[in-house]
Amino acid sequence: MTTTPDGQPVPAEDDLELDDELMAAIAAAEAAVGDMASDYPEMLLQDIGLLTGAIARLDLHAPGTDEHATACIDCFGVLHDIKGQAASFGYELATALCDPLCECVRGQHSASMQLIDQLKQAVDILSRMAAEGVSADTDNAALALIRQLPDA
């Protein structure tokens, strides 16, 4: 018989019963996630708006300035949020796209013109994903951009 670290017997899996209250809480949580999934394109568009603003500030302020550094940090934050959320709502490729971009700006205080261009391409792809859903067109565009990025 298997025991816990304090010497108590571990019940067999078929002996475990979840009470009705816990089962109701689990069902409510699953329903809430389902509701959020239908709202995710709108949530993604909000994040895209934040990312677009941060990229505009990268364009506006020269590297080496506090404003440019803050814009890099803001890009990281939004990319990190999308990376963490998108796959949960069926947008696995958005996560795959944002992951290496997130790593490109992690800890950076300056973004090259090439990286800024890649961020703009990502905004275009993510915007199309939010508007059209995941499609072969957005998949191909995302995969092409991912191939250009350094490994995360």
C-alpha positions as CSV (number, residue, x, y, z in Angstrom):
1,M,0.0,0.0,0.0
2,T,1.3,3.4,-0.9
3,T,1.4,6.0,1.9
4,T,1.7,9.8,2.1
5,P,4.8,11.4,3.6
6,D,3.1,11.5,7.0
7,G,2.3,7.7,6.8
8,Q,-1.4,7.9,5.8
9,P,-2.6,5.4,3.2
10,V,-3.2,6.9,-0.2
11,P,-6.7,6.0,-1.4
12,A,-7.1,4.2,-4.7
13,E,-8.2,6.4,-7.6
14,D,-11.6,4.8,-7.7
15,D,-12.0,5.6,-3.9
16,L,-11.7,9.3,-4.6
17,E,-14.9,11.2,-4.7
18,L,-15.3,14.8,-5.5
19,D,-18.2,16.5,-3.6
20,D,-21.0,18.2,-5.5
21,E,-19.8,21.7,-4.5
22,L,-16.4,21.1,-6.0
23,M,-17.9,19.6,-9.1
24,A,-20.1,22.6,-9.5
25,A,-17.2,24.9,-9.1
26,I,-15.2,23.0,-11.7
27,A,-18.2,23.2,-14.1
28,A,-18.6,26.9,-13.5
29,A,-14.9,27.5,-14.2
30,E,-15.1,25.5,-17.4
31,A,-18.1,27.5,-18.5
32,A,-16.3,30.8,-17.7
33,V,-13.4,29.8,-19.8
34,G,-15.7,28.9,-22.6
35,D,-17.4,32.3,-22.4
36,M,-14.0,34.0,-22.5
37,A,-13.0,32.0,-25.6
38,S,-15.8,33.6,-27.6
39,D,-14.6,37.0,-26.4
40,Y,-10.9,36.4,-27.1
41,P,-10.8,38.0,-30.5
42,E,-11.9,41.3,-28.8
43,M,-9.4,40.8,-26.0
44,L,-6.7,40.2,-28.7
45,L,-7.6,43.4,-30.5
46,Q,-7.2,45.3,-27.3
47,D,-3.7,43.8,-26.8
48,I,-2.9,44.6,-30.5
49,G,-3.9,48.2,-29.8
50,L,-1.5,48.4,-26.9
51,L,1.3,46.8,-29.0
52,T,0.6,49.1,-31.9
53,G,1.0,52.1,-29.6
54,A,4.3,50.8,-28.1
55,I,5.6,50.2,-31.7
56,A,4.7,53.7,-32.7
57,R,6.7,55.0,-29.7
58,L,9.7,52.9,-30.8
59,D,9.4,54.6,-34.2
60,L,9.0,58.0,-32.6
61,H,11.8,58.0,-30.0
62,A,15.4,57.3,-30.8
63,P,17.2,54.3,-29.4
64,G,19.0,55.2,-26.2
65,T,16.2,57.4,-24.9
66,D,14.1,56.6,-21.9
67,E,11.0,56.7,-24.1
68,H,12.4,54.1,-26.5
69,A,13.4,51.8,-23.6
70,T,9.9,52.1,-22.0
71,A,8.3,51.2,-25.4
72,C,10.5,48.1,-25.6
73,I,9.4,47.1,-22.1
74,D,5.8,47.7,-23.1
75,C,6.2,45.6,-26.2
76,F,7.5,42.8,-24.1
77,G,4.6,43.0,-21.7
78,V,1.9,42.8,-24.4
79,L,3.7,40.1,-26.3
80,H,4.1,38.1,-23.1
81,D,0.3,38.5,-22.3
82,I,-0.6,37.3,-25.8
83,K,1.8,34.4,-25.6
84,G,0.3,33.3,-22.4
85,Q,-3.3,33.7,-23.3
86,A,-3.8,32.9,-27.0
87,A,-3.3,29.2,-27.0
88,S,-5.8,28.8,-24.2
89,F,-8.4,30.2,-26.6
90,G,-7.5,28.2,-29.7
91,Y,-4.9,30.7,-31.1
92,E,-1.9,28.4,-30.8
93,L,-0.1,30.1,-33.7
94,A,-0.5,33.5,-32.1
95,T,1.4,32.0,-29.1
96,A,4.0,30.5,-31.4
97,L,4.5,33.9,-33.1
98,C,4.6,36.0,-29.9
99,D,7.0,33.6,-28.0
100,P,10.1,34.4,-30.1
101,L,9.2,38.0,-30.4
102,C,8.8,38.2,-26.7
103,E,12.3,36.8,-26.3
104,C,13.7,39.3,-28.8
105,V,12.6,42.2,-26.7
106,R,13.0,40.6,-23.2
107,G,15.4,42.8,-21.2
108,Q,16.1,45.1,-24.2
109,H,16.1,48.9,-24.0
110,S,16.6,49.3,-27.8
111,A,14.9,47.8,-30.8
112,S,16.6,47.6,-34.2
113,M,14.7,48.7,-37.3
114,Q,14.5,45.0,-38.4
115,L,12.8,44.1,-35.1
116,I,10.4,47.0,-35.3
117,D,9.5,45.8,-38.8
118,Q,9.0,42.3,-37.5
119,L,6.8,43.6,-34.7
120,K,4.7,45.5,-37.3
121,Q,4.3,42.4,-39.4
122,A,3.2,40.5,-36.3
123,V,0.6,43.2,-35.6
124,D,-0.8,42.7,-39.1
125,I,-0.9,39.0,-38.7
126,L,-2.5,39.1,-35.3
127,S,-5.0,41.7,-36.5
128,R,-6.0,39.3,-39.3
129,M,-6.3,36.4,-36.8
130,A,-8.6,38.5,-34.6
131,A,-10.7,39.6,-37.5
132,E,-10.9,36.4,-39.5
133,G,-10.0,33.7,-37.0
134,V,-7.2,31.3,-37.7
135,S,-6.9,30.5,-41.4
136,A,-4.5,29.1,-43.8
137,D,-3.6,32.6,-44.9
138,T,-2.8,33.8,-41.4
139,D,-1.0,30.5,-40.6
140,N,1.3,30.9,-43.6
141,A,2.1,34.5,-42.8
142,A,2.8,33.7,-39.2
143,L,5.0,30.7,-40.0
144,A,7.0,32.8,-42.5
145,L,7.6,35.5,-39.9
146,I,8.5,32.9,-37.2
147,R,11.1,31.4,-39.6
148,Q,12.8,34.9,-39.7
149,L,13.0,35.2,-36.0
150,P,15.9,33.9,-33.8
151,D,15.1,30.7,-31.8
152,A,13.5,31.6,-28.5
